[in-house]
Amino acid sequence: MAAALSSFDAVVAGAGPGGSVAAFELARSGAHVALVDKARFPRDKACGDLVGPRGVELLGELGIAPEGVVSLGDMAVIGPSGGRVILPAVPGLTYPGCAWALPRKVFDDVLYRAAMEAGAVAITARVAAVEVEDGGGDGVGGAAVVHLDDGGRLRAGALIGADGATSAVAGSVGMVRADRVQWGFAVRTYIDAEVELPVIVLFDEEPGVGFPGYGWLFPGPDGQANAGVGVGAGSDRRAGARATRYLDTFLEHLRRLGLLPVDAVAGPRLGGWLKMGMLGTSPVSGPVLLVGDAAGLVNPLQGEGIAQAMSSGRAAASAVLGVGGGGDAGAVYAQWLRQHQSAYQGSTAALQGLLLANPRMVSRLGRALTWPPIGRRLAGGWAIYWNDLVTGAAPGRARSLARVASGAIRGATAASPSRRELGRALGRPRPSAGPGEGLRAIVRLHADPSARDHRVSDQLIADRRADAEEG
């Protein structure tokens, strides 16, 4: 006998930052939402543990304030020849001049608990398969049935796949071309060491041949530093093993540089895959929307993904709320991706592809950027562009430099295969429901004010007004 079918307005698969924020937004706006994850929280995750300025700002907008964070400012970058440059942390018009450090075991649990407190239903299970029910000839509407490994089945008008780089949701629905994905792999360890500044280290595998990634040493709470190595692997996931092989060598390099005590002992290692630049992935298919790593929303230049995961999770939730059960949330979400993610992700993915194919160029570029006479002149603009902070940056020379770099790289990569592929994956804008239509429909389904919180985020209102003006 088939397992009973539980119905929800939305199902979110994966309770990392993107999934928990999506579930939080949906639940506090009155939707009946299931948050599915294979792990019981709190659980650990391989990461550098830094939440960038945009992520810090977003958490403030959501009203989520984790305790115990370490606020970080400037970052040091050390090049293959030993040159050092300080990348300044400068407040923008729309984000603060700091990042936060907090172990993912703690940070993810804070977001998960916030989603639960908002009214999301926690389900501990793995996604085994997904069936998509067609909503009609135009592909709009429909529903998704999620089959769980414990035999459970969940049906919803929207499924948000937030289950990471190797997303079971995306694989089950056929939203990924593995041979086109731009993979990365990172491995980290914790070390009892006081670290003053976050440090990025660019190094050569052999003289003149740059390593296709970087190492890092970041401060953390309670004197526990986070050290790791990340590598770009292109479409060949076998190359990810290089990060694991180089970790011990990198830690010894940090000791030689005087950044770690000679007797510092590394703890257990944990690694994980990254999917970068949105390549090889269709982020929307019928009622299925992918966010965060599942959508490839990881910065191809430096591997940041937490802010992108949270912002895309909120955008996907807003799209679902904005159109309700009868509209095309996928079209609204794809429009958000085009406006806020595709230009940077597409151009830097193309740039990363070029660098991976030219390791000697990687070495020369790393040496040039960290040569103090050049590095000091470019540091402000480098910090803004590298961290995808051009939009919302404060006026000044640094923003001007970042805009020049952004324009030049976008222009140089405009005809690249990766940019064309990303354009096809996001498709063309389609009309969406009018402001508030879907939200009112969901609230009508849950009319008892004592049962759920019906507050609507300011971001949702702003997004829907913008959609109406553009339509």
C-alpha positions in Angstrom: 0.0 0.0 0.0 1.3 3.4 -0.9 2.3 5.7 2.0 -0.1 8.5 2.9 0.3 11.7 1.0 0.8 14.8 3.1 -0.1 18.1 1.4 1.7 21.5 1.8 1.7 24.8 0.1 5.4 24.4 -0.4 8.1 21.9 0.4 11.7 23.0 1.0 14.3 20.3 0.6 17.5 21.1 2.5 17.8 23.1 5.7 21.1 24.9 5.1 21.0 28.8 5.0 19.1 28.9 1.7 16.5 26.4 2.6 15.9 27.6 6.2 15.5 31.2 5.0 13.1 30.1 2.4 11.0 28.1 4.9 11.2 31.0 7.4 9.8 33.5 4.9 7.1 31.2 3.7 6.0 30.1 7.2 5.9 33.6 8.7 3.8 34.8 5.8 1.2 32.2 6.5 2.1 29.3 4.1 2.0 25.7 5.2 5.6 24.6 4.5 7.6 21.4 5.1 11.4 21.7 5.7 13.1 18.4 4.8 16.6 17.6 5.7 18.5 14.3 6.0 20.3 15.4 9.1 19.2 16.1 12.6 20.3 19.6 13.8 22.7 20.8 14.9 25.0 19.3 12.3 28.4 20.3 10.9 29.2 21.5 7.4 32.4 22.1 5.4 32.8 25.9 5.0 35.1 28.8 5.8 32.4 29.9 8.2 32.3 33.6 7.0 29.0 35.4 6.3 29.8 38.3 3.9 28.5 41.9 4.1 25.4 41.2 2.1 24.5 38.2 4.3 25.0 40.3 7.4 22.6 42.9 6.0 20.0 40.3 5.0 20.0 38.7 8.5 19.3 42.2 9.9 16.4 42.6 7.5 15.0 39.2 8.6 15.4 40.0 12.2 17.7 37.1 12.9 20.6 37.9 15.2 22.9 34.9 15.9 24.8 35.1 19.2 28.5 34.7 19.5 29.5 36.0 16.1 33.0 37.4 15.5 32.8 40.6 13.4 35.6 40.8 10.9 36.9 43.8 8.8 39.9 43.9 6.5 41.3 40.8 4.9 45.0 40.1 4.1 46.0 38.4 0.8 49.4 36.8 0.4 50.7 36.0 -3.0 53.0 33.2 -4.4 56.1 35.4 -4.0 55.2 36.4 -0.4 53.8 39.9 -1.3 51.0 41.0 1.0 48.0 43.3 0.4 45.2 44.4 2.7 41.8 44.4 1.2 39.8 47.0 3.0 36.3 46.4 4.4 34.3 49.5 3.6 30.6 50.0 4.3 28.5 50.3 1.2 25.2 52.1 0.8 23.3 48.8 1.2 25.6 46.7 3.3 27.9 47.0 6.3 31.7 47.1 6.3 32.1 43.8 8.0 31.7 40.0 7.7 30.7 37.6 10.5 32.5 34.4 11.5 30.4 31.7 13.2 30.8 27.9 12.7 28.2 26.5 10.4 27.2 24.0 13.0 25.9 26.9 15.1 24.9 29.3 12.3 22.8 26.8 10.4 21.1 25.7 13.6 20.1 29.3 14.3 18.4 29.6 10.9 16.8 26.2 11.2 15.3 27.0 14.6 14.0 30.4 13.3 12.2 28.5 10.5 10.7 26.1 13.1 9.6 29.0 15.3 8.0 30.7 12.3 5.8 27.6 11.8 7.6 25.4 9.3 7.2 21.6 9.8 10.4 19.8 10.3 10.8 16.4 8.5 14.0 14.4 8.9 14.5 12.2 5.8 16.3 12.0 2.5 14.7 13.0 -0.8 14.5 9.7 -2.8 12.7 11.0 -5.9 10.6 13.8 -7.2 7.6 13.6 -9.5 6.3 16.7 -11.3 2.6 16.9 -12.1 2.0 19.0 -15.2 -0.2 22.0 -14.5 -1.2 22.4 -18.2 0.1 22.9 -21.7 1.8 26.2 -20.8 3.9 24.6 -18.1 2.6 27.0 -15.5 1.3 25.7 -12.1 1.4 22.0 -11.5 2.7 20.4 -8.4 5.6 18.3 -7.1 5.4 15.0 -5.2 8.4 14.4 -3.1 9.2 10.7 -2.3 11.2 10.3 0.9 13.5 7.4 1.8 11.4 6.5 4.8 8.4 5.9 2.5 6.7 9.3 3.1 5.3 11.4 0.3 4.8 15.1 0.3 2.8 17.1 -2.3 3.0 20.8 -2.8 2.4 23.5 -5.4 6.0 24.6 -5.1 9.2 22.7 -4.3 12.3 24.7 -3.4 15.5 22.6 -3.9 18.1 23.8 -1.4 19.9 20.5 -1.0 23.4 21.5 -2.0 25.8 21.1 -4.9 24.8 17.4 -5.5 21.1 18.2 -5.2 18.9 15.1 -5.2 16.0 17.4 -6.2 17.8 18.7 -9.3 19.1 15.3 -10.3 15.6 13.7 -10.0 13.9 16.3 -12.1 16.7 16.4 -14.7 17.8 20.0 -14.0 21.6 19.4 -14.1 24.1 18.6 -16.9 27.0 17.2 -14.9 29.5 17.6 -17.7 28.8 21.4 -17.8 28.9 22.1 -14.1 31.8 24.2 -12.8 32.7 22.2 -9.7 34.8 23.2 -6.8 35.9 21.3 -3.7 36.9 22.6 -0.3 38.3 20.9 2.8 38.7 22.6 6.2 39.9 22.0 9.7 39.7 23.8 13.0 42.8 24.8 14.9 43.2 26.3 18.4 44.9 29.5 17.4 44.3 33.3 17.8 44.2 34.9 14.3 44.1 38.6 14.0 43.0 39.1 10.4 41.3 36.7 7.9 43.9 35.6 5.4 43.8 34.3 1.9 46.9 32.7 0.5 47.6 32.3 -3.2 50.4 29.8 -4.0 52.1 27.9 -6.7 52.0 24.1 -7.1 55.5 24.4 -8.7 57.5 27.5 -9.7 55.4 29.6 -12.1 52.4 27.3 -12.0 49.6 28.6 -9.9 47.3 26.5 -7.8 43.8 26.7 -9.2 42.3 27.9 -5.9 43.5 29.3 -2.6 44.1 28.5 1.0 42.5 30.4 3.9 43.0 31.1 7.6 40.0 32.8 9.3 39.5 33.8 12.9 36.6 32.2 14.8 34.9 32.4 18.1 36.7 31.2 21.3 40.1 31.3 19.7 39.3 28.6 17.2 40.6 29.4 13.7 39.2 27.9 10.5 41.9 26.8 8.0 41.3 25.2 4.6 42.0 24.8 0.9 39.6 25.2 -2.0 40.2 24.2 -5.6 38.4 24.8 -8.9 37.9 21.5 -10.6 36.0 22.6 -13.8 33.8 19.7 -15.0 36.2 17.0 -13.7 35.3 16.2 -10.1 38.4 14.0 -9.8 40.4 17.2 -9.6 38.7 18.0 -6.2 41.1 15.6 -4.5 43.9 18.1 -4.9 42.4 20.2 -2.1 42.6 17.3 0.4 46.2 16.5 -0.7 47.3 20.1 -0.3 45.8 20.8 3.2 48.8 19.5 5.2 51.2 21.3 2.9 49.2 24.5 3.2 49.1 24.3 7.0 52.9 23.9 7.1 53.1 26.9 4.8 51.1 29.0 7.3 53.5 28.0 10.0 56.5 29.1 7.9 54.8 32.4 7.3 54.3 32.9 11.0 50.5 32.8 10.8 50.2 29.6 12.8 52.2 28.5 15.9 54.6 25.7 15.0 52.9 23.5 17.6 49.4 24.2 16.3 47.5 20.9 15.9 44.8 20.6 13.3 41.5 18.9 14.2 39.3 16.6 12.1 38.9 17.5 8.4 35.6 17.9 6.6 35.2 18.5 2.8 32.4 19.4 0.5 31.6 20.1 -3.1 30.7 23.5 -4.5 28.8 24.2 -7.7 29.8 27.6 -9.1 28.6 30.2 -11.6 25.2 28.6 -12.2 26.6 26.6 -15.1 25.2 23.3 -16.1 22.0 23.9 -14.1 18.5 25.0 -15.0 17.3 26.7 -11.8 13.6 26.5 -12.7 11.5 23.5 -13.9 7.8 23.8 -13.5 7.0 24.0 -9.8 10.6 23.3 -8.8 12.9 26.2 -8.0 16.6 25.7 -7.0 18.4 28.0 -4.6 21.9 28.3 -3.2 24.5 25.6 -4.1 21.8 23.5 -5.8 21.4 26.3 -8.3 25.2 26.9 -8.6 25.0 30.2 -6.8 28.6 30.2 -5.5 31.0 33.0 -6.3 33.4 31.5 -8.9 36.3 33.8 -7.8 36.3 33.2 -4.1 33.8 30.5 -3.2 31.4 32.5 -1.1 27.9 31.0 -1.1 26.1 31.8 2.2 24.8 35.2 1.3 23.8 34.0 -2.2 22.0 31.0 -0.6 20.0 33.2 1.8 19.1 35.8 -0.8 18.0 33.3 -3.3 16.0 31.4 -0.7 14.2 34.5 0.2 13.6 35.4 -3.5 12.2 31.9 -4.2 9.9 32.2 -1.2 8.8 35.6 -2.3 8.1 34.3 -5.8 5.9 31.5 -4.4 4.1 33.8 -2.1 3.6 36.4 -4.9 1.8 34.1 -7.3 0.2 31.5 -5.0 -1.1 28.3 -6.5 -2.2 29.5 -9.9 0.7 31.6 -11.1 4.2 31.0 -12.5 6.6 31.4 -9.5 9.4 30.0 -11.7 9.1 33.0 -14.1 9.2 35.5 -11.2 12.2 33.7 -9.6 14.1 33.5 -13.0 13.6 37.2 -13.4 15.1 37.8 -10.0 18.1 35.6 -11.0 18.6 37.6 -14.2 18.5 40.9 -12.4 20.6 40.1 -9.4 22.8 37.1 -10.1 23.4 36.2 -13.8 25.7 39.0 -14.9 28.3 38.5 -12.1 28.0 34.7 -12.0 28.2 34.3 -15.7 31.1 36.6 -16.3 33.2 35.4 -13.4 32.4 31.7 -14.3 33.9 32.4 -17.7 36.9 34.1 -16.2 37.4 31.2 -13.8 37.3 28.8 -16.8 40.0 30.8 -18.5 42.2 30.8 -15.4 41.8 27.0 -14.8 43.1 26.4 -18.3 46.1 28.7 -17.8 47.8 27.9 -14.5 50.9 30.1 -15.4 48.5 33.0 -15.9 47.1 32.3 -12.4 50.6 32.5 -10.9 51.5 35.7 -12.7 48.2 37.3 -11.8 48.6 36.3 -8.1 52.1 37.8 -8.0 51.0 41.0 -9.7 48.0 41.7 -7.5 50.0 41.1 -4.3 53.0 43.1 -5.3 52.6 46.1 -2.9 53.0 48.9 -5.4 50.2 47.5 -7.5 48.2 45.8 -4.8 47.9 49.0 -2.7 46.4 50.9 -5.7 43.9 48.2 -6.6 43.0 46.8 -3.2 39.8 48.8 -2.7 38.4 48.0 -6.1 39.6 44.4 -5.8 37.8 43.9 -2.5 34.5 45.3 -3.9 34.6 43.3 -7.2 36.0 40.1 -5.9 33.3 40.0 -3.2 30.4 40.9 -5.6 29.8 44.2 -3.8 29.7 46.6 -6.8 25.9 47.1 -6.5 25.3 49.2 -3.5 29.0 50.3 -3.0 29.7 53.8 -1.7 30.9 56.3 -4.3 34.6 56.7 -4.6 37.7 55.6 -6.3 37.4 52.0 -5.1 33.9 51.7 -6.6 35.0 53.3 -9.8 37.8 50.7 -10.1 35.4 47.9 -9.4 33.0 49.1 -12.0 35.8 49.3 -14.6 36.8 45.7 -13.8 33.2 44.5 -13.9 32.5 46.2 -17.2 35.7 44.9 -18.8 35.2 41.3 -17.7 31.5 41.3 -18.7 32.5 42.7 -22.1 35.3 40.3 -22.6 33.1 37.3 -21.7 29.9 38.4 -23.4 30.2 35.8 -26.2 31.6 33.0 -24.1 29.8 29.6 -24.1 29.2 29.9 -20.4 27.4 33.2 -20.7 25.3 32.0 -23.6 24.4 28.8 -21.7 23.4 30.8 -18.6 21.2 33.0 -20.7 19.4 29.9 -22.2 19.0 28.4 -18.7 17.2 31.5 -17.4 15.1 31.9 -20.5 13.0 35.0 -21.2 10.8 36.9 -18.8 7.2 35.8 -18.6 4.3 37.7 -17.2 3.5 37.2 -13.5 0.6 37.6 -11.3 -0.3 41.1 -10.0 1.0 42.4 -6.7 -0.2 40.4 -3.8 -2.6 38.1 -5.7 -0.8 34.9 -4.6 -0.2 36.1 -1.1 -3.9 36.8 -0.6 -4.7 33.4 -2.0 -2.4 31.7 0.5 -3.7 33.8 3.4 -7.3 32.8 2.5 -6.2 29.2 2.7 -5.0 29.8 6.2 -7.5 32.3 7.5 -7.3 31.5 11.2 -5.0 34.2 12.6 -4.3 32.2 15.7 -2.9 29.4 13.7 -0.1 31.1 11.8 1.8 34.4 11.5 0.5 36.3 8.5 3.1 39.0 8.5 4.5 39.9 5.1 8.1 40.9 4.8 9.0 44.3 3.4 11.1 42.6 0.8 8.2 40.7 -0.6 6.1 43.9 -0.9 9.0 45.7 -2.6 9.6 42.8 -5.0 6.0 42.6 -6.1 5.8 46.3 -6.6 8.9 46.2 -8.8 7.4 43.3 -10.8 4.2 45.3 -11.3 6.1 48.4 -12.5 8.2 46.4 -15.0 5.1 44.6 -16.3 
